[in-house]
Amino acid sequence: MNVLFVNSIARNKFGGGEKWMVNAARGLGARNHNVVIASKKNSRTIEYARSKGVSTKVFEIRGDLSPLTTLRIAHYLKQHNIDILICNLNKDVRVAGLAARLAKTPVVLARHGMLLCSRKWKHKVTITNLTDGIITNSRTIRDTYSQYGWFPADFVKVIYNGLDIPEKVEPYNFAARFPGKKIIYSAGRLSGQKGFNYLIEAAAILRKERSDLLFAISGDGKLEDDLTNQIRRLKLEDTVALLGFSDDINPMLKGCDLFVLASLFEGMPNVVMEAMAMGKPVVATDVNGARELMGTNESGTECNTGIIIPPRDPHAIADAIRSIIDSPSTLSTLGQAGYERVKNTFTTEAMVSNLERYLLQTLSEKTAPVSGLRSY
């Protein structure tokens, strides 16, 4: 197959969706498919893809309507005989998806790592006319879309994220910088979605009780100044540390005691999977894919890899941390269960196999009535 991924996320943004795209491209490439990732010039997505040996192409998609860019993409799709176009953002569907229709590209798919499609008419018109399906990473997203009544039963395909567990990770030495502290770690873009303001409020609650906790946050973004001011206002300079952006958070995960996801919404939160892969217990808000990832009992109320809490609730965050942070055996048991779950269920190999199978099947269905499936 010849596959083109298009992702027009801002140059300085990089998260789980971009990691998924690069991992998918690498995995498909290793199986002798021709795969290219297109994004903005000098973007973190392009830089990361190149560092992983993935071929890249620059397309500047800045809005929902860009006739010249659409024509350029259409030319590229024809010139390189692209079989499958996979779009990340809604504007990618509108610009690149239209190009694919003009170029008669056999298969156009949207990849939704979170709820990107609402009940707005423009989403209905563009998604149903410019794509042949949606790939998502969470049953909750699929079930939400099914309620819209727009899509056939098999239009939305769930393919869980996957990752490779590194063989050896050297733990970050938090003790050298923060001696005597137990480390509660979090990571993500410093944006409202990630709920770091609630995590900082939880730190303030616990700081009134004890001084041995350190909340460390990796990431950068537009709310950095706001969060810094919140830390100062609450006099938490000795309790909360903003560590800045890191393209490899595994050492911090390996060196912390507990990981917290405070997000208000997510798809399948990659960072939770990464924490579990490093053998760390997780406290996570009850966002889309958290339950599926962490695993719950039959009633859906408990999991053996950590604690699930409601979003926007600093007291719930504080209670969850308080309940386990002083029990090394509990932390170890939860962390080991998380590691086993990722190792057995959420590997890159499984993800790529499921993705390849789905892409080949969809391509076969779209091409067989006309000329039959090309041989790969």
C-alpha positions as CSV (number, residue, x, y, z in Angstrom):
1,M,0.0,0.0,0.0
2,N,1.0,3.6,-0.5
3,V,-0.2,5.6,2.5
4,L,-0.1,9.3,3.3
5,F,-0.8,10.6,6.8
6,V,-1.7,14.3,7.0
7,N,-1.5,16.2,10.2
8,S,-1.7,20.0,10.3
9,I,-1.3,20.5,14.0
10,A,0.6,23.6,15.0
11,R,4.3,23.6,14.6
12,N,5.1,23.7,18.3
13,K,2.5,21.1,19.4
14,F,3.2,17.4,19.8
15,G,1.2,14.9,21.7
16,G,-0.3,11.4,21.7
17,G,-1.9,11.7,18.3
18,E,1.3,12.6,16.7
19,K,3.2,9.8,18.4
20,W,0.5,7.4,17.3
21,M,0.9,8.5,13.7
22,V,4.6,8.1,13.7
23,N,4.4,4.7,15.3
24,A,1.8,3.6,12.8
25,A,3.9,4.9,9.9
26,R,7.0,3.1,11.2
27,G,5.1,-0.1,11.8
28,L,3.5,-0.1,8.3
29,G,6.9,0.8,6.7
30,A,8.5,-2.2,8.4
31,R,5.9,-4.3,6.7
32,N,7.0,-3.1,3.3
33,H,4.3,-0.5,2.7
34,N,5.3,3.0,1.4
35,V,4.3,5.5,4.1
36,V,4.7,9.3,4.3
37,I,3.7,11.8,7.0
38,A,2.8,15.3,5.9
39,S,2.8,18.2,8.3
40,K,3.9,21.8,8.6
41,K,7.4,22.9,7.8
42,N,9.8,22.7,10.9
43,S,7.0,21.2,13.0
44,R,7.7,18.9,15.9
45,T,5.7,16.3,14.0
46,I,8.1,16.5,11.0
47,E,11.2,16.5,13.2
48,Y,10.0,13.5,15.3
49,A,9.0,11.5,12.2
50,R,12.4,12.1,10.6
51,S,14.2,11.1,13.8
52,K,12.4,7.8,13.6
53,G,13.2,7.2,9.9
54,V,9.8,8.0,8.5
55,S,9.6,9.8,5.2
56,T,8.0,13.3,5.4
57,K,6.4,15.9,3.2
58,V,5.5,19.5,3.9
59,F,2.0,20.8,3.3
60,E,0.8,24.0,4.9
61,I,-2.9,23.6,5.8
62,R,-4.0,26.7,7.7
63,G,-7.7,26.6,7.5
64,D,-10.8,24.8,6.3
65,L,-10.6,26.2,2.8
66,S,-7.3,26.4,0.8
67,P,-7.8,25.8,-2.9
68,L,-4.1,26.0,-3.8
69,T,-3.1,23.6,-1.1
70,T,-5.9,21.2,-2.1
71,L,-4.6,21.2,-5.7
72,R,-1.1,20.6,-4.6
73,I,-2.1,17.7,-2.4
74,A,-4.3,16.3,-5.3
75,H,-1.2,16.4,-7.6
76,Y,0.9,14.7,-5.0
77,L,-1.7,11.9,-4.5
78,K,-1.9,11.2,-8.2
79,Q,1.9,11.5,-8.8
80,H,2.7,9.0,-6.0
81,N,-0.3,6.7,-6.5
82,I,-1.5,7.0,-3.0
83,D,-4.0,4.3,-2.1
84,I,-5.0,5.5,1.4
85,L,-5.1,9.0,2.9
86,I,-5.4,9.3,6.6
87,C,-6.3,12.8,8.0
88,N,-5.8,14.0,11.5
89,L,-7.7,17.2,12.1
90,N,-11.1,18.3,10.7
91,K,-9.4,20.9,8.5
92,D,-7.2,18.1,7.1
93,V,-10.3,16.3,6.0
94,R,-11.7,19.4,4.4
95,V,-8.5,20.3,2.5
96,A,-6.8,17.0,1.9
97,G,-9.9,14.9,1.8
98,L,-11.3,17.1,-1.0
99,A,-8.0,16.7,-2.8
100,A,-8.3,12.9,-2.5
101,R,-11.7,13.0,-4.0
102,L,-10.4,15.1,-6.9
103,A,-7.5,12.7,-7.3
104,K,-9.8,9.7,-7.0
105,T,-7.7,8.3,-4.2
106,P,-9.4,4.9,-3.3
107,V,-9.6,5.3,0.5
108,V,-9.9,8.4,2.7
109,L,-10.0,8.0,6.5
110,A,-10.1,10.3,9.4
111,R,-8.2,9.4,12.6
112,H,-9.9,10.7,15.8
113,G,-7.8,10.4,18.9
114,M,-10.5,12.3,20.7
115,L,-14.0,13.6,20.0
116,L,-13.4,15.8,17.0
117,C,-16.8,15.4,15.4
118,S,-19.8,17.1,17.0
119,R,-23.4,17.3,15.8
120,K,-22.7,20.4,13.8
121,W,-23.9,20.2,10.2
122,K,-20.5,21.0,8.7
123,H,-19.1,17.9,10.4
124,K,-21.8,15.8,9.1
125,V,-21.4,17.1,5.5
126,T,-17.6,16.8,5.4
127,I,-17.1,13.6,7.3
128,T,-19.8,11.7,5.4
129,N,-18.8,13.0,2.0
130,L,-15.0,13.3,2.2
131,T,-14.1,10.2,4.1
132,D,-14.8,6.5,3.9
133,G,-14.5,5.8,7.7
134,I,-13.1,7.0,11.0
135,I,-10.3,5.3,13.0
136,T,-10.6,5.9,16.7
137,N,-8.9,4.5,19.8
138,S,-11.8,4.3,22.2
139,R,-15.1,2.5,22.3
140,T,-16.6,5.5,24.1
141,I,-15.8,7.7,21.1
142,R,-17.3,5.1,18.7
143,D,-20.4,4.8,20.8
144,T,-20.9,8.6,20.9
145,Y,-20.6,8.8,17.1
146,S,-23.1,6.0,16.7
147,Q,-25.7,8.2,18.5
148,Y,-25.5,10.8,15.8
149,G,-27.3,8.6,13.3
150,W,-25.1,9.7,10.4
151,F,-22.8,6.7,9.9
152,P,-23.2,3.0,9.0
153,A,-22.6,0.6,11.7
154,D,-19.0,-0.2,10.6
155,F,-18.0,3.4,9.7
156,V,-16.1,3.9,12.9
157,K,-13.3,1.4,13.7
158,V,-11.7,1.1,17.1
159,I,-8.0,0.4,17.0
160,Y,-6.3,0.7,20.3
161,N,-3.1,2.6,20.6
162,G,0.1,0.7,21.2
163,L,3.7,1.3,22.3
164,D,7.0,-0.4,22.6
165,I,8.2,-0.9,26.1
166,P,11.8,0.2,26.3
167,E,14.2,-2.6,27.4
168,K,16.1,-0.3,29.7
169,V,15.3,3.2,31.0
170,E,17.5,5.1,33.4
171,P,15.3,6.7,36.1
172,Y,15.5,10.5,36.4
173,N,17.2,11.4,39.7
174,F,14.5,13.5,41.3
175,A,16.2,13.0,44.7
176,A,19.2,15.1,43.5
177,R,16.9,18.1,42.9
178,F,14.2,17.4,45.3
179,P,15.7,15.5,48.3
180,G,13.3,13.7,50.6
181,K,10.3,14.2,48.4
182,K,7.8,11.6,47.1
183,I,7.2,12.5,43.4
184,I,3.8,12.8,41.9
185,Y,4.4,13.3,38.1
186,S,2.2,14.5,35.2
187,A,2.9,15.5,31.6
188,G,1.2,17.1,28.7
189,R,0.6,20.3,26.9
190,L,0.1,23.2,29.2
191,S,-3.5,23.8,28.0
192,G,-6.9,23.9,29.6
193,Q,-7.7,20.4,28.4
194,K,-5.1,18.9,30.6
195,G,-6.5,20.2,33.9
196,F,-3.2,21.1,35.4
197,N,-4.8,23.9,37.4
198,Y,-6.9,21.3,39.2
199,L,-3.7,19.3,39.9
200,I,-2.1,22.4,41.4
201,E,-5.1,23.0,43.6
202,A,-4.8,19.4,44.8
203,A,-1.2,20.1,45.6
204,A,-2.3,23.1,47.7
205,I,-4.8,20.9,49.6
206,L,-2.1,18.3,50.4
207,R,0.5,20.9,51.2
208,K,-1.6,22.0,54.2
209,E,-1.1,18.5,55.6
210,R,2.5,17.6,54.7
211,S,5.6,18.9,53.1
212,D,7.1,15.7,51.6
213,L,5.3,15.7,48.3
214,L,6.6,17.2,45.0
215,F,4.3,17.6,42.0
216,A,6.4,17.6,38.8
217,I,4.9,18.5,35.5
218,S,6.5,18.1,32.1
219,G,5.3,20.1,29.1
220,D,5.0,23.6,27.6
221,G,2.1,25.6,26.2
222,K,0.1,28.8,26.3
223,L,-0.9,28.4,29.9
224,E,2.6,28.3,31.3
225,D,2.5,31.8,32.7
226,D,-1.0,31.2,34.2
227,L,0.1,28.1,35.9
228,T,3.3,29.7,37.1
229,N,1.3,32.6,38.6
230,Q,-1.1,30.1,40.2
231,I,1.9,28.3,41.9
232,R,3.2,31.6,43.2
233,R,-0.3,32.8,44.4
234,L,-0.7,29.5,46.4
235,K,2.9,29.7,47.7
236,L,3.7,26.3,46.2
237,E,7.1,27.0,44.8
238,D,8.5,24.2,47.0
239,T,5.7,21.8,46.1
240,V,5.1,22.2,42.3
241,A,7.8,22.2,39.6
242,L,7.2,22.9,35.9
243,L,9.9,21.0,34.2
244,G,9.4,22.2,30.6
245,F,9.0,20.1,27.4
246,S,10.7,16.8,27.0
247,D,10.5,14.6,24.0
248,D,11.2,11.5,26.2
249,I,9.4,11.4,29.5
250,N,10.2,7.8,30.3
251,P,13.1,8.7,32.7
252,M,10.7,10.9,34.7
253,L,8.1,8.2,34.7
254,K,10.6,5.6,35.8
255,G,11.8,7.9,38.6
256,C,8.5,9.1,40.0
257,D,6.3,7.4,42.6
258,L,2.9,8.0,41.1
259,F,1.5,9.4,37.8
260,V,-1.6,11.6,37.7
261,L,-3.7,12.5,34.6
262,A,-6.0,15.4,35.4
263,S,-7.4,15.9,31.9
264,L,-10.9,17.2,31.3
265,F,-11.2,15.2,28.1
266,E,-9.0,12.8,26.1
267,G,-9.3,10.0,23.6
268,M,-7.1,7.1,24.6
269,P,-4.6,8.9,26.8
270,N,-1.2,7.8,25.6
271,V,0.6,9.2,28.6
272,V,-1.3,6.9,30.9
273,M,-0.2,4.0,28.8
274,E,3.4,5.2,29.0
275,A,3.2,5.5,32.8
276,M,1.8,2.0,33.0
277,A,4.6,0.7,30.7
278,M,7.1,2.1,33.2
279,G,5.4,0.2,36.0
280,K,3.8,3.2,37.7
281,P,0.4,3.3,39.3
282,V,-2.0,5.9,37.8
283,V,-4.6,8.3,39.2
284,A,-6.6,9.3,36.1
285,T,-9.8,11.4,35.5
286,D,-12.7,9.5,34.0
287,V,-12.1,10.6,30.5
288,N,-13.0,8.7,27.3
289,G,-10.4,5.9,27.1
290,A,-9.1,5.8,30.6
291,R,-11.3,3.0,31.8
292,E,-10.6,0.9,28.7
293,L,-6.9,1.4,29.1
294,M,-6.6,0.9,32.8
295,G,-9.1,-1.9,32.9
296,T,-12.1,-2.0,35.2
297,N,-14.1,-4.7,36.9
298,E,-17.5,-5.9,35.6
299,S,-19.3,-3.0,37.3
300,G,-16.8,-0.5,35.8
301,T,-16.0,1.0,39.2
302,E,-12.6,-0.3,40.1
303,C,-9.3,-1.2,38.4
304,N,-6.2,-2.9,39.6
305,T,-3.8,-0.5,37.9
306,G,-4.7,2.7,39.7
307,I,-7.6,4.9,40.6
308,I,-10.2,6.6,38.4
309,I,-11.6,9.9,39.6
310,P,-14.1,12.5,38.3
311,P,-12.6,15.4,36.3
312,R,-12.5,19.0,37.6
313,D,-12.2,17.9,41.2
314,P,-9.0,18.7,43.1
315,H,-10.3,17.1,46.3
316,A,-10.8,13.8,44.4
317,I,-7.2,14.1,43.1
318,A,-5.9,14.8,46.7
319,D,-8.0,11.9,48.2
320,A,-6.7,9.4,45.6
321,I,-3.0,10.5,46.1
322,R,-3.5,10.4,49.9
323,S,-5.0,6.9,49.8
324,I,-1.9,5.2,48.2
325,I,1.2,7.4,48.3
326,D,2.4,6.1,51.7
327,S,2.0,2.4,50.8
328,P,5.0,1.2,48.8
329,S,3.4,-2.3,48.5
330,T,0.2,-0.8,47.0
331,L,2.1,1.4,44.6
332,S,4.2,-1.6,43.5
333,T,1.2,-3.9,43.0
334,L,-0.7,-1.3,41.0
335,G,2.3,-0.5,38.9
336,Q,3.1,-4.1,38.1
337,A,-0.5,-4.7,37.1
338,G,-0.3,-1.7,34.7
339,Y,2.9,-3.0,33.2
340,E,1.4,-6.4,32.6
341,R,-1.7,-4.9,31.0
342,V,0.3,-2.8,28.5
343,K,2.6,-5.7,27.7
344,N,-0.2,-8.1,27.0
345,T,-2.8,-5.8,25.3
346,F,-1.4,-2.5,24.1
347,T,1.8,-3.2,22.1
348,T,2.8,-1.4,18.9
349,E,2.9,-4.8,17.2
350,A,-0.8,-5.5,18.0
351,M,-1.8,-1.9,17.0
352,V,0.0,-2.1,13.6
353,S,-1.4,-5.6,12.9
354,N,-4.9,-4.4,13.5
355,L,-4.4,-1.2,11.5
356,E,-2.8,-3.0,8.5
357,R,-5.6,-5.6,8.5
358,Y,-8.2,-2.8,8.5
359,L,-6.5,-0.7,5.8
360,L,-6.1,-3.7,3.5
361,Q,-9.7,-4.8,4.0
362,T,-11.0,-1.2,3.3
363,L,-8.8,-0.8,0.3
364,S,-10.0,-4.2,-1.1
365,E,-13.6,-3.2,-0.6
366,K,-13.1,0.2,-2.4
367,T,-11.2,-1.1,-5.3
368,A,-12.5,-4.6,-6.0
369,P,-15.8,-3.6,-7.7
370,V,-13.8,-1.5,-10.3
371,S,-10.5,-3.3,-11.1
372,G,-9.7,-5.6,-8.2
373,L,-7.2,-5.1,-5.5
374,R,-3.7,-4.4,-6.6
375,S,-1.1,-7.0,-5.4
376,Y,1.2,-5.9,-2.6
